[in-house]
Amino acid sequence: MSKKYNISVEATLEVIGGKWKPVILCHLIHGKKRTGELKRLIPKITQKMLTQQLRELEHDGIINRIVYNQVPPKVEYELSEYGDSLREILHSLCLWGEHHIERTYGNSKDYLEDSVLNQ
């Protein structure tokens, strides 16, 4: 039997929902990233969780995993063409979050990491 959703946002959240996937995708909007770069940009994620989330996003066709044939091995991740269709949604989520921080705490620059502000 095929899967049924009550509302289409369930399908969206099934693919990009959770604590880390939107964060990973927001970083990949700015270009290709290696695993180590993502780990530095998202310091609270464990290596195991980062690897798991990247695999799931790749499996769902949202990101591409690019393996370079060199020593030492080099792997980069980027948004796929399909994943790029999420760009507007992710940008809106980031803007909403920034407004929420300002509304709740005041100046967002006091509550956002410099690496995020400079992208």
The first five atom37 places (N, CA, C, CB, O) and aatype in JSON, in Angstrom:
{
  "aatype": [12, 15, 11, 11, 18, 2, 9, 15, 19, 6, 0, 16, 10, 6, 19, 9, 7, 7, 11, 17, 11, 14, 19, 9, 10, 4, 8, 10, 9, 8, 7, 11, 11, 1, 16, 7, 6, 10, 11, 1, 10, 9, 14, 11, 9, 16, 5, 11, 12, 10, 16, 5, 5, 10, 1, 6, 10, 6, 8, 3, 7, 9, 9, 2, 1, 9, 19, 18, 2, 5, 19, 14, 14, 11, 19, 6, 18, 6, 10, 15, 6, 18, 7, 3, 15, 10, 1, 6, 9, 10, 8, 15, 10, 4, 10, 17, 7, 6, 8, 8, 9, 6, 1, 16, 18, 7, 2, 15, 11, 3, 18, 10, 6, 3, 15, 19, 10, 2, 5],
  "atom_mask": [
    [1, 1, 1, 1, 1],
    [1, 1, 1, 1, 1],
    [1, 1, 1, 1, 1],
    [1, 1, 1, 1, 1],
    [1, 1, 1, 1, 1],
    [1, 1, 1, 1, 1],
    [1, 1, 1, 1, 1],
    [1, 1, 1, 1, 1],
    [1, 1, 1, 1, 1],
    [1, 1, 1, 1, 1],
    [1, 1, 1, 1, 1],
    [1, 1, 1, 1, 1],
    [1, 1, 1, 1, 1],
    [1, 1, 1, 1, 1],
    [1, 1, 1, 1, 1],
    [1, 1, 1, 1, 1],
    [1, 1, 1, 0, 1],
    [1, 1, 1, 0, 1],
    [1, 1, 1, 1, 1],
    [1, 1, 1, 1, 1],
    [1, 1, 1, 1, 1],
    [1, 1, 1, 1, 1],
    [1, 1, 1, 1, 1],
    [1, 1, 1, 1, 1],
    [1, 1, 1, 1, 1],
    [1, 1, 1, 1, 1],
    [1, 1, 1, 1, 1],
    [1, 1, 1, 1, 1],
    [1, 1, 1, 1, 1],
    [1, 1, 1, 1, 1],
    [1, 1, 1, 0, 1],
    [1, 1, 1, 1, 1],
    [1, 1, 1, 1, 1],
    [1, 1, 1, 1, 1],
    [1, 1, 1, 1, 1],
    [1, 1, 1, 0, 1],
    [1, 1, 1, 1, 1],
    [1, 1, 1, 1, 1],
    [1, 1, 1, 1, 1],
    [1, 1, 1, 1, 1],
    [1, 1, 1, 1, 1],
    [1, 1, 1, 1, 1],
    [1, 1, 1, 1, 1],
    [1, 1, 1, 1, 1],
    [1, 1, 1, 1, 1],
    [1, 1, 1, 1, 1],
    [1, 1, 1, 1, 1],
    [1, 1, 1, 1, 1],
    [1, 1, 1, 1, 1],
    [1, 1, 1, 1, 1],
    [1, 1, 1, 1, 1],
    [1, 1, 1, 1, 1],
    [1, 1, 1, 1, 1],
    [1, 1, 1, 1, 1],
    [1, 1, 1, 1, 1],
    [1, 1, 1, 1, 1],
    [1, 1, 1, 1, 1],
    [1, 1, 1, 1, 1],
    [1, 1, 1, 1, 1],
    [1, 1, 1, 1, 1],
    [1, 1, 1, 0, 1],
    [1, 1, 1, 1, 1],
    [1, 1, 1, 1, 1],
    [1, 1, 1, 1, 1],
    [1, 1, 1, 1, 1],
    [1, 1, 1, 1, 1],
    [1, 1, 1, 1, 1],
    [1, 1, 1, 1, 1],
    [1, 1, 1, 1, 1],
    [1, 1, 1, 1, 1],
    [1, 1, 1, 1, 1],
    [1, 1, 1, 1, 1],
    [1, 1, 1, 1, 1],
    [1, 1, 1, 1, 1],
    [1, 1, 1, 1, 1],
    [1, 1, 1, 1, 1],
    [1, 1, 1, 1, 1],
    [1, 1, 1, 1, 1],
    [1, 1, 1, 1, 1],
    [1, 1, 1, 1, 1],
    [1, 1, 1, 1, 1],
    [1, 1, 1, 1, 1],
    [1, 1, 1, 0, 1],
    [1, 1, 1, 1, 1],
    [1, 1, 1, 1, 1],
    [1, 1, 1, 1, 1],
    [1, 1, 1, 1, 1],
    [1, 1, 1, 1, 1],
    [1, 1, 1, 1, 1],
    [1, 1, 1, 1, 1],
    [1, 1, 1, 1, 1],
    [1, 1, 1, 1, 1],
    [1, 1, 1, 1, 1],
    [1, 1, 1, 1, 1],
    [1, 1, 1, 1, 1],
    [1, 1, 1, 1, 1],
    [1, 1, 1, 0, 1],
    [1, 1, 1, 1, 1],
    [1, 1, 1, 1, 1],
    [1, 1, 1, 1, 1],
    [1, 1, 1, 1, 1],
    [1, 1, 1, 1, 1],
    [1, 1, 1, 1, 1],
    [1, 1, 1, 1, 1],
    [1, 1, 1, 1, 1],
    [1, 1, 1, 0, 1],
    [1, 1, 1, 1, 1],
    [1, 1, 1, 1, 1],
    [1, 1, 1, 1, 1],
    [1, 1, 1, 1, 1],
    [1, 1, 1, 1, 1],
    [1, 1, 1, 1, 1],
    [1, 1, 1, 1, 1],
    [1, 1, 1, 1, 1],
    [1, 1, 1, 1, 1],
    [1, 1, 1, 1, 1],
    [1, 1, 1, 1, 1],
    [1, 1, 1, 1, 1],
    [1, 1, 1, 1, 1]
  ],
  "atom_positions": [
    [[0.84, -1.19, 0.0], [0.0, 0.0, 0.0], [0.88, 1.25, 0.0], [-0.96, 0.0, 1.22], [1.91, 1.3, 0.68]],
    [[0.47, 2.23, -0.76], [1.25, 3.46, -0.85], [0.97, 4.36, 0.35], [0.96, 4.21, -2.15], [-0.06, 4.24, 1.02]],
    [[1.9, 5.25, 0.59], [1.8, 6.15, 1.74], [0.76, 7.23, 1.46], [3.17, 6.78, 2.06], [0.63, 7.71, 0.34]],
    [[0.04, 7.61, 2.5], [-0.94, 8.7, 2.41], [-0.6, 9.75, 3.43], [-2.38, 8.18, 2.61], [-0.25, 9.44, 4.57]],
    [[-0.7, 10.99, 3.02], [-0.45, 12.12, 3.91], [-1.76, 12.84, 4.17], [0.6, 13.09, 3.31], [-2.63, 12.9, 3.3]],
    [[-1.9, 13.39, 5.37], [-3.08, 14.18, 5.69], [-2.99, 15.56, 5.07], [-3.25, 14.29, 7.21], [-4.01, 16.15, 4.68]],
    [[-1.77, 16.08, 4.97], [-1.53, 17.41, 4.41], [-0.13, 17.39, 3.79], [-1.68, 18.54, 5.5], [0.75, 16.71, 4.31]],
    [[0.08, 18.11, 2.71], [1.32, 17.99, 1.95], [2.56, 18.42, 2.72], [1.21, 18.81, 0.7], [3.67, 17.98, 2.39]],
    [[2.41, 19.26, 3.73], [3.58, 19.68, 4.5], [4.2, 18.47, 5.22], [3.19, 20.77, 5.53], [5.39, 18.51, 5.55]],
    [[3.44, 17.43, 5.46], [3.98, 16.22, 6.06], [5.06, 15.61, 5.17], [2.87, 15.19, 6.33], [6.08, 15.13, 5.66]],
    [[4.83, 15.62, 3.86], [5.81, 15.09, 2.92], [7.08, 15.93, 2.94], [5.23, 15.03, 1.49], [8.19, 15.39, 2.87]],
    [[6.92, 17.24, 3.03], [8.07, 18.14, 3.1], [8.88, 17.86, 4.36], [7.62, 19.61, 3.08], [10.1, 17.7, 4.29]],
    [[8.2, 17.81, 5.5], [8.89, 17.59, 6.77], [9.51, 16.19, 6.86], [7.92, 17.79, 7.92], [10.5, 16.0, 7.56]],
    [[8.93, 15.23, 6.17], [9.5, 13.9, 6.15], [10.9, 13.92, 5.52], [8.57, 12.93, 5.38], [11.78, 13.15, 5.91]],
    [[11.1, 14.81, 4.55], [12.37, 14.89, 3.84], [13.34, 15.87, 4.51], [12.14, 15.3, 2.4], [14.52, 15.56, 4.65]],
    [[12.85, 17.05, 4.92], [13.78, 18.08, 5.44], [13.54, 18.42, 6.9], [13.68, 19.34, 4.62], [14.14, 19.35, 7.43]],
    [[12.66, 17.69, 7.56], [12.34, 17.99, 8.95], [13.42, 17.52, 9.9], [0.0, 0.0, 0.0], [14.36, 16.82, 9.51]],
    [[13.28, 17.92, 11.13], [14.22, 17.53, 12.16], [15.09, 18.71, 12.57], [0.0, 0.0, 0.0], [14.95, 19.81, 12.05]],
    [[15.95, 18.44, 13.51], [16.78, 19.49, 14.09], [17.91, 19.93, 13.17], [17.35, 19.03, 15.39], [18.26, 21.11, 13.14]],
    [[18.49, 18.98, 12.4], [19.73, 19.29, 11.7], [19.6, 19.47, 10.19], [20.7, 18.23, 11.96], [20.38, 20.22, 9.61]],
    [[18.66, 18.81, 9.55], [18.6, 18.88, 8.08], [18.42, 20.3, 7.56], [17.47, 18.02, 7.58], [19.13, 20.69, 6.63]],
    [[17.5, 21.09, 8.1], [17.39, 22.47, 7.6], [18.67, 23.28, 7.81], [16.23, 23.17, 8.28], [19.01, 24.13, 6.98]],
    [[19.36, 23.04, 8.91], [20.61, 23.75, 9.2], [21.67, 23.37, 8.16], [21.12, 23.43, 10.64], [22.35, 24.24, 7.62]],
    [[21.8, 22.09, 7.89], [22.75, 21.62, 6.88], [22.42, 22.24, 5.53], [22.73, 20.07, 6.79], [23.3, 22.75, 4.84]],
    [[21.16, 22.21, 5.16], [20.74, 22.73, 3.86], [20.98, 24.23, 3.75], [19.27, 22.42, 3.61], [21.36, 24.72, 2.69]],
    [[20.75, 24.96, 4.83], [20.99, 26.41, 4.79], [22.47, 26.7, 4.56], [20.53, 27.06, 6.11], [22.8, 27.68, 3.89]],
    [[23.35, 25.88, 5.08], [24.78, 26.07, 4.82], [25.13, 25.7, 3.39], [25.62, 25.23, 5.8], [25.98, 26.34, 2.77]],
    [[24.49, 24.67, 2.85], [24.79, 24.24, 1.48], [24.23, 25.2, 0.43], [24.23, 22.86, 1.25], [24.65, 25.16, -0.73]],
    [[23.29, 26.05, 0.81], [22.79, 27.07, -0.11], [23.94, 27.96, -0.58], [21.68, 27.93, 0.56], [23.93, 28.47, -1.7]],
    [[24.93, 28.14, 0.29], [26.05, 29.04, 0.0], [27.16, 28.36, -0.78], [26.6, 29.6, 1.28], [28.2, 28.98, -1.02]],
    [[26.96, 27.11, -1.18], [27.96, 26.43, -2.0], [28.39, 25.11, -1.42], [0.0, 0.0, 0.0], [27.97, 24.71, -0.33]],
    [[29.25, 24.43, -2.18], [29.75, 23.11, -1.78], [30.48, 23.2, -0.45], [30.68, 22.54, -2.86], [31.16, 24.18, -0.15]],
    [[30.32, 22.14, 0.33], [31.0, 22.06, 1.63], [31.51, 20.64, 1.82], [30.05, 22.47, 2.79], [30.87, 19.67, 1.42]],
    [[32.67, 20.55, 2.45], [33.2, 19.26, 2.88], [32.6, 18.93, 4.24], [34.77, 19.27, 2.93], [32.08, 19.81, 4.93]],
    [[32.67, 17.67, 4.62], [32.11, 17.24, 5.91], [32.71, 18.03, 7.06], [32.35, 15.74, 6.12], [31.99, 18.47, 7.95]],
    [[34.02, 18.22, 7.03], [34.7, 18.96, 8.1], [34.22, 20.4, 8.19], [0.0, 0.0, 0.0], [34.09, 20.95, 9.29]],
    [[33.97, 21.02, 7.04], [33.46, 22.4, 7.04], [32.08, 22.45, 7.69], [33.38, 22.96, 5.59], [31.8, 23.34, 8.5]],
    [[31.22, 21.5, 7.33], [29.89, 21.47, 7.93], [29.98, 21.24, 9.43], [29.04, 20.36, 7.28], [29.24, 21.86, 10.2]],
    [[30.88, 20.38, 9.84], [31.05, 20.11, 11.28], [31.49, 21.38, 12.01], [32.09, 18.98, 11.51], [31.02, 21.64, 13.12]],
    [[32.38, 22.18, 11.41], [32.81, 23.44, 12.04], [31.68, 24.46, 12.07], [34.02, 24.02, 11.29], [31.55, 25.23, 13.02]],
    [[30.86, 24.47, 11.02], [29.74, 25.42, 10.95], [28.6, 25.03, 11.9], [29.21, 25.5, 9.53], [27.83, 25.89, 12.33]],
    [[28.51, 23.74, 12.23], [27.45, 23.23, 13.1], [28.12, 22.49, 14.26], [26.45, 22.28, 12.31], [28.04, 21.26, 14.32]],
    [[28.76, 23.19, 15.17], [29.58, 22.53, 16.19], [28.81, 21.62, 17.14], [30.28, 23.55, 16.98], [29.41, 20.72, 17.74]],
    [[27.52, 21.82, 17.3], [26.77, 20.99, 18.26], [26.32, 19.65, 17.69], [25.57, 21.75, 18.75], [25.83, 18.8, 18.43]],
    [[26.46, 19.45, 16.38], [26.07, 18.17, 15.78], [27.22, 17.18, 15.95], [25.69, 18.35, 14.27], [28.39, 17.54, 15.8]],
    [[26.88, 15.94, 16.24], [27.92, 14.91, 16.34], [28.29, 14.46, 14.94], [27.45, 13.71, 17.22], [27.52, 14.61, 14.0]],
    [[29.48, 13.9, 14.82], [29.93, 13.4, 13.51], [28.99, 12.31, 13.0], [31.38, 12.85, 13.61], [28.67, 12.27, 11.81]],
    [[28.56, 11.44, 13.9], [27.65, 10.35, 13.53], [26.33, 10.91, 12.98], [27.38, 9.44, 14.74], [25.83, 10.43, 11.97]],
    [[25.77, 11.91, 13.66], [24.5, 12.5, 13.24], [24.66, 13.24, 11.91], [23.96, 13.44, 14.31], [23.8, 13.15, 11.03]],
    [[25.76, 13.97, 11.76], [26.02, 14.68, 10.51], [26.08, 13.69, 9.35], [27.33, 15.49, 10.59], [25.46, 13.91, 8.3]],
    [[26.82, 12.62, 9.53], [26.94, 11.6, 8.48], [25.58, 11.0, 8.15], [27.92, 10.49, 8.91], [25.25, 10.81, 6.98]],
    [[24.8, 10.69, 9.17], [23.47, 10.11, 8.97], [22.56, 11.07, 8.2], [22.83, 9.75, 10.32], [21.88, 10.66, 7.27]],
    [[22.55, 12.32, 8.6], [21.69, 13.31, 7.95], [22.11, 13.54, 6.5], [21.71, 14.64, 8.73], [21.26, 13.67, 5.62]],
    [[23.41, 13.59, 6.25], [23.9, 13.75, 4.88], [23.49, 12.56, 4.02], [25.44, 13.91, 4.86], [23.09, 12.73, 2.87]],
    [[23.59, 11.36, 4.56], [23.18, 10.16, 3.81], [21.69, 10.19, 3.48], [23.51, 8.9, 4.61], [21.29, 9.84, 2.36]],
    [[20.87, 10.6, 4.45], [19.42, 10.65, 4.22], [19.09, 11.7, 3.16], [18.68, 10.96, 5.53], [18.26, 11.46, 2.28]],
    [[19.73, 12.87, 3.25], [19.48, 13.92, 2.26], [19.92, 13.48, 0.87], [20.2, 15.22, 2.66], [19.27, 13.8, -0.13]],
    [[21.03, 12.76, 0.8], [21.51, 12.24, -0.49], [20.53, 11.19, -1.02], [22.93, 11.62, -0.34], [20.18, 11.2, -2.2]],
    [[20.08, 10.3, -0.14], [19.12, 9.25, -0.53], [17.83, 9.86, -1.1], [18.8, 8.36, 0.67], [17.25, 9.32, -2.04]],
    [[17.4, 10.97, -0.51], [16.16, 11.62, -0.96], [16.38, 12.53, -2.17], [15.55, 12.43, 0.17], [15.43, 13.15, -2.65]],
    [[17.61, 12.62, -2.65], [17.89, 13.41, -3.85], [18.0, 14.9, -3.6], [0.0, 0.0, 0.0], [17.96, 15.69, -4.55]],
    [[18.15, 15.3, -2.35], [18.2, 16.72, -2.0], [19.62, 17.27, -2.15], [17.7, 16.95, -0.57], [19.8, 18.44, -2.49]],
    [[20.62, 16.43, -1.9], [22.01, 16.85, -2.05], [22.76, 15.85, -2.92], [22.69, 17.0, -0.68], [22.36, 14.69, -3.07]],
    [[23.85, 16.32, -3.49], [24.78, 15.47, -4.23], [26.03, 15.27, -3.4], [25.13, 16.08, -5.63], [26.51, 16.2, -2.74]],
    [[26.55, 14.07, -3.43], [27.82, 13.74, -2.79], [28.84, 13.6, -3.91], [27.74, 12.43, -1.91], [28.69, 12.74, -4.78]],
    [[29.86, 14.44, -3.9], [30.87, 14.43, -4.95], [32.15, 13.85, -4.37], [31.1, 15.87, -5.52], [32.72, 14.4, -3.42]],
    [[32.59, 12.74, -4.93], [33.8, 12.07, -4.47], [34.9, 12.33, -5.5], [33.56, 10.52, -4.26], [34.74, 12.03, -6.68]],
    [[36.01, 12.89, -5.03], [37.16, 13.15, -5.89], [38.15, 12.0, -5.73], [37.82, 14.51, -5.54], [38.46, 11.58, -4.62]],
    [[38.63, 11.5, -6.84], [39.56, 10.37, -6.84], [40.97, 10.89, -6.61], [39.46, 9.57, -8.17], [41.73, 11.13, -7.56]],
    [[41.32, 11.07, -5.34], [42.64, 11.57, -4.98], [43.03, 11.04, -3.62], [42.67, 13.11, -4.99], [42.21, 10.47, -2.9]],
    [[44.28, 11.23, -3.27], [44.78, 10.83, -1.95], [45.3, 12.09, -1.27], [45.9, 9.73, -2.06], [46.14, 12.77, -1.84]],
    [[44.83, 12.42, -0.07], [43.76, 11.74, 0.67], [42.41, 11.97, 0.0], [43.73, 12.23, 2.13], [42.23, 12.93, -0.75]],
    [[41.45, 11.09, 0.28], [40.13, 11.2, -0.34], [39.48, 12.55, -0.03], [39.22, 10.06, 0.12], [39.63, 13.1, 1.06]],
    [[38.76, 13.05, -0.99], [38.05, 14.33, -0.81], [36.6, 14.12, -1.22], [38.72, 15.48, -1.65], [36.32, 13.61, -2.3]],
    [[35.68, 14.52, -0.34], [34.25, 14.43, -0.61], [33.63, 15.79, -0.31], [33.56, 13.3, 0.25], [33.93, 16.41, 0.71]],
    [[32.78, 16.25, -1.22], [32.05, 17.49, -1.02], [30.56, 17.22, -1.19], [32.53, 18.59, -2.0], [30.15, 16.27, -1.86]],
    [[29.77, 18.08, -0.57], [28.33, 17.99, -0.69], [27.81, 19.31, -1.26], [27.66, 17.68, 0.68], [28.33, 20.38, -0.95]],
    [[26.78, 19.2, -2.08], [26.15, 20.38, -2.65], [24.66, 20.1, -2.81], [26.8, 20.77, -4.02], [24.23, 18.94, -2.84]],
    [[23.88, 21.17, -2.92], [22.46, 20.98, -3.22], [22.33, 20.39, -4.61], [21.68, 22.32, -3.1], [23.03, 20.82, -5.53]],
    [[21.45, 19.44, -4.77], [21.14, 18.92, -6.1], [20.2, 19.93, -6.77], [20.48, 17.48, -6.02], [19.76, 20.9, -6.16]],
    [[19.91, 19.68, -8.02], [18.95, 20.55, -8.72], [17.59, 20.5, -7.99], [18.79, 20.11, -10.21], [16.93, 21.52, -7.82]],
    [[17.21, 19.3, -7.58], [15.96, 19.13, -6.84], [16.03, 19.85, -5.49], [15.65, 17.64, -6.63], [15.08, 20.52, -5.08]],
    [[17.16, 19.72, -4.8], [17.36, 20.39, -3.52], [17.35, 21.89, -3.65], [0.0, 0.0, 0.0], [16.91, 22.6, -2.74]],
    [[17.84, 22.38, -4.79], [17.85, 23.82, -5.01], [16.44, 24.4, -5.06], [18.59, 24.14, -6.31], [16.24, 25.6, -4.84]],
    [[15.46, 23.55, -5.34], [14.07, 24.02, -5.34], [13.6, 24.4, -3.93], [13.14, 22.95, -5.92], [12.54, 25.01, -3.77]],
    [[14.38, 24.04, -2.91], [14.07, 24.4, -1.52], [14.66, 25.75, -1.12], [14.58, 23.32, -0.57], [14.39, 26.24, -0.02]],
    [[15.45, 26.36, -1.99], [16.17, 27.58, -1.67], [15.26, 28.68, -1.1], [16.88, 28.1, -2.91], [15.58, 29.28, -0.08]],
    [[14.15, 28.93, -1.75], [13.23, 29.99, -1.3], [12.63, 29.66, 0.06], [12.11, 30.2, -2.33], [12.49, 30.54, 0.92]],
    [[12.26, 28.41, 0.26], [11.7, 27.98, 1.54], [12.73, 28.14, 2.66], [11.23, 26.5, 1.46], [12.41, 28.66, 3.73]],
    [[13.95, 27.7, 2.4], [15.01, 27.79, 3.41], [15.35, 29.24, 3.72], [16.26, 27.05, 2.94], [15.58, 29.6, 4.88]],
    [[15.38, 30.07, 2.69], [15.65, 31.5, 2.9], [14.55, 32.11, 3.78], [15.75, 32.25, 1.54], [14.83, 32.9, 4.68]],
    [[13.3, 31.74, 3.5], [12.19, 32.25, 4.3], [12.3, 31.78, 5.76], [10.85, 31.8, 3.7], [12.02, 32.56, 6.68]],
    [[12.69, 30.54, 5.97], [12.87, 30.04, 7.34], [13.96, 30.82, 8.07], [13.22, 28.54, 7.31], [13.82, 31.15, 9.24]],
    [[15.06, 31.11, 7.36], [16.15, 31.88, 7.97], [15.69, 33.28, 8.33], [17.35, 31.95, 7.03], [15.98, 33.78, 9.42]],
    [[14.98, 33.92, 7.42], [14.47, 35.27, 7.7], [13.5, 35.27, 8.87], [13.78, 35.85, 6.47], [13.56, 36.15, 9.74]],
    [[12.61, 34.29, 8.9], [11.64, 34.22, 10.0], [12.39, 34.03, 11.32], [10.64, 33.06, 9.78], [12.05, 34.67, 12.32]],
    [[13.39, 33.16, 11.32], [14.17, 32.94, 12.54], [14.87, 34.2, 13.01], [0.0, 0.0, 0.0], [14.92, 34.47, 14.21]],
    [[15.41, 34.96, 12.07], [16.08, 36.21, 12.43], [15.09, 37.2, 13.05], [16.76, 36.83, 11.19], [15.39, 37.85, 14.05]],
    [[13.92, 37.3, 12.44], [12.87, 38.2, 12.99], [12.42, 37.71, 14.37], [11.66, 38.28, 12.04], [12.18, 38.51, 15.27]],
    [[12.31, 36.41, 14.52], [11.91, 35.84, 15.81], [12.95, 36.16, 16.89], [11.72, 34.31, 15.69], [12.6, 36.53, 18.01]],
    [[14.23, 36.02, 16.54], [15.3, 36.34, 17.5], [15.22, 37.81, 17.9], [16.69, 36.02, 16.9], [15.33, 38.14, 19.08]],
    [[15.03, 38.68, 16.92], [14.95, 40.12, 17.21], [13.73, 40.44, 18.07], [14.9, 40.93, 15.9], [13.81, 41.24, 18.99]],
    [[12.62, 39.81, 17.76], [11.39, 40.05, 18.52], [11.52, 39.55, 19.95], [10.19, 39.37, 17.84], [11.03, 40.19, 20.89]],
    [[12.17, 38.41, 20.11], [12.27, 37.77, 21.41], [13.42, 38.3, 22.26], [12.42, 36.29, 21.23], [13.27, 38.52, 23.46]],
    [[14.58, 38.51, 21.62], [15.79, 38.84, 22.38], [16.38, 40.21, 22.09], [16.81, 37.81, 22.11], [17.22, 40.69, 22.85]],
    [[15.97, 40.82, 21.02], [16.59, 42.09, 20.63], [17.43, 41.91, 19.4], [0.0, 0.0, 0.0], [17.02, 41.22, 18.46]],
    [[18.58, 42.5, 19.39], [19.47, 42.49, 18.24], [19.91, 41.06, 17.88], [20.69, 43.36, 18.51], [20.52, 40.37, 18.7]],
    [[19.61, 40.62, 16.65], [19.97, 39.26, 16.25], [21.48, 39.07, 16.18], [19.34, 38.94, 14.9], [21.96, 37.94, 16.32]],
    [[22.22, 40.13, 15.96], [23.69, 40.01, 15.88], [24.28, 39.54, 17.21], [24.31, 41.36, 15.48], [25.37, 38.96, 17.23]],
    [[23.58, 39.79, 18.3], [24.05, 39.32, 19.6], [23.76, 37.84, 19.82], [23.39, 40.14, 20.7], [24.3, 37.23, 20.75]],
    [[22.92, 37.24, 18.97], [22.48, 35.86, 19.17], [22.79, 34.93, 18.01], [21.02, 35.84, 19.42], [22.51, 33.73, 18.08]],
    [[23.38, 35.46, 16.94], [23.76, 34.62, 15.81], [25.28, 34.59, 15.7], [23.13, 35.14, 14.49], [25.95, 35.6, 15.9]],
    [[25.83, 33.43, 15.39], [27.27, 33.28, 15.23], [27.75, 34.15, 14.07], [27.65, 31.8, 14.98], [27.03, 34.35, 13.1]],
    [[28.96, 34.66, 14.18], [29.55, 35.49, 13.14], [29.59, 34.77, 11.8], [30.95, 35.93, 13.54], [29.36, 35.38, 10.76]],
    [[29.88, 33.46, 11.82], [29.97, 32.69, 10.56], [28.65, 32.69, 9.81], [30.4, 31.25, 10.84], [28.62, 32.64, 8.58]],
    [[27.54, 32.76, 10.55], [26.22, 32.79, 9.92], [25.94, 34.18, 9.37], [25.12, 32.38, 10.93], [25.39, 34.31, 8.27]],
    [[26.3, 35.19, 10.1], [26.04, 36.56, 9.68], [26.84, 36.96, 8.45], [26.34, 37.49, 10.79], [26.4, 37.82, 7.68]],
    [[28.0, 36.35, 8.26], [28.88, 36.75, 7.15], [28.68, 35.96, 5.89], [30.28, 36.62, 7.57], [29.47, 36.09, 4.95]],
    [[27.65, 35.14, 5.83], [27.42, 34.35, 4.61], [26.64, 35.14, 3.6], [26.69, 33.04, 4.92], [26.35, 34.64, 2.51]]
  ]
}
